[in-house]
Amino acid sequence: MVDNIPAHSYAEMVMPDASIRIKEYYKRKYVSKGGIKLEHALITFGVEVSGRVALDCGASTGGFTDCLLSFGARLVYAVDAGFGQLSQKLINSDKVINLEKTNISDKQLLALNEKPDLITLDLSYLSIKKGILIAASILDSGGEIVALIKPIYETEQMNIRRNGDINQYEIHYQVLEDIVDYCIEIGLYPVNLTYSPVRGNAGAVEYFIHISTEPQVCLNCEKIEKVIHDGLSLPSFKK
């Protein structure tokens, strides 16, 4: 806002004595809507974050990182293949280590000074199954993974990936069942599932899965069915 009038371009000319502010920024709980998504998952899953070392893979502006800090994380590695995206608020925090230009498969994540025992995943253009497998190798013993599932990157139906018509029960069930089976196949325990309270791009419904490295009772088909039904009932997200 420039003198209380919205600025629409960084190229606009501004008087030297103009008042410049971010509209109602103080009302935002996290630096991005990703924090709202993760908050719902952490509460639903009952994940204890306080005092833990976490790794946020696919950090971007840092919505998940911000949320983890608000839940009491002692340290968060903010990992992203891009750069220059992390919010300055988080860059300035002594509880955040900014690992930009870093891919989840980079070997440096296997040799961190303090190994994380909680990893969050928010990946794009990559199947979450690949992310889960790598995250499990990074985790300290007894660790947990909370992963955001974006069905558009999981389905093998190319026509769906092209036209974006992903919000179909059958596709979501196939995707979630496949990820649950995959986790069990590689020796992990998919213990819970929920929908994201905020839809993704183009109104796509997304989901969170809670995975443990310790033996737990795994998800069943009834749980998957209920979560999909609840997720597809969500209203569109309004900014």
URURHU-V209919 format. One record per helix or strand. SS is the DSSP state (A for helix, B for strand). FROM is the first residue (numbers start at 1). TO is the last residue. If there is no record, write none. Layout:
SS:FROM:TO  SS:FROM:TO
This chain:
B:2:2  B:5:5  B:20:20  A:25:27  A:34:45  B:53:57  A:63:70  B:75:80  A:88:91  B:96:100  A:107:111  B:118:121  A:128:138  B:144:149  A:151:153  A:158:163  A:169:185  B:189:195  A:201:203  B:207:212  A:221:232
